[in-house]
């Protein structure tokens, strides 16, 4: 399977945590669509951590309209600094606010 569209499935933070666990073992999924699933900051941070540490196949991720704030945006920024394969990240329709990323 190279694509998984779970748009409008109300998976919540717990579902995102389960997906994050799966992503650490994934080597085939290229596109993951999670629009409008209420994953919130906790779910987003779990996904970001999974993508920062071990996933090397995902090229597109939609996290649009999930109640994500600047708190989780920090985790996404950190992930983007180390993930070489993710080319497209959709975080539209979230209230990220002003996010300042610090260089290490």
Residue pairs with C-beta under 8 A, 6 or more apart in sequence:
1 28
1 29
2 28
2 29
2 30
2 31
3 29
3 30
3 31
3 32
3 33
4 29
4 31
4 32
4 33
5 31
5 33
6 32
6 33
6 34
6 37
7 33
7 34
7 35
7 36
7 37
7 62
8 35
8 36
8 37
9 15
9 37
10 37
10 38
11 19
11 34
11 37
11 38
11 39
11 43
12 37
12 38
12 39
12 40
12 43
13 38
13 39
13 40
13 42
13 43
13 46
14 43
15 37
15 39
15 43
16 34
16 37
16 39
16 42
16 43
16 44
16 46
16 47
17 42
17 43
17 46
19 32
19 34
19 47
20 43
20 46
20 47
20 49
20 50
21 50
23 29
23 32
23 47
23 50
23 51
23 54
23 55
23 58
24 50
24 53
24 54
24 55
25 54
26 55
26 57
26 58
27 56
27 57
28 57
29 57
29 58
30 57
30 58
30 59
30 60
31 58
31 59
31 60
31 61
32 58
32 60
32 61
32 62
33 60
33 62
34 47
34 61
34 62
34 63
34 66
35 62
35 63
35 64
35 65
35 66
35 90
36 64
36 65
36 66
37 43
37 66
38 66
38 67
39 47
39 63
39 66
39 67
39 68
40 66
40 67
40 68
40 72
41 67
41 68
41 69
41 71
41 72
43 66
44 63
44 66
44 68
44 72
44 75
44 76
45 71
45 72
45 75
47 61
47 63
48 72
48 75
48 76
48 78
48 79
49 75
49 79
51 58
51 61
51 79
51 83
51 86
52 78
52 79
52 82
52 83
55 83
55 85
56 84
56 85
57 85
58 85
58 86
59 85
59 86
59 87
59 88
60 86
60 87
60 88
60 89
61 86
61 88
61 89
61 90
62 90
63 89
63 90
63 91
63 94
64 90
64 91
64 92
64 93
64 94
65 92
65 93
65 94
66 94
67 94
67 95
68 91
68 94
68 95
68 96
69 94
69 95
69 96
69 97
70 96
70 97
70 98
70 99
73 91
73 96
73 97
73 99
74 99
74 101
76 89
76 91
77 99
77 101
78 101
79 86
80 86
80 89
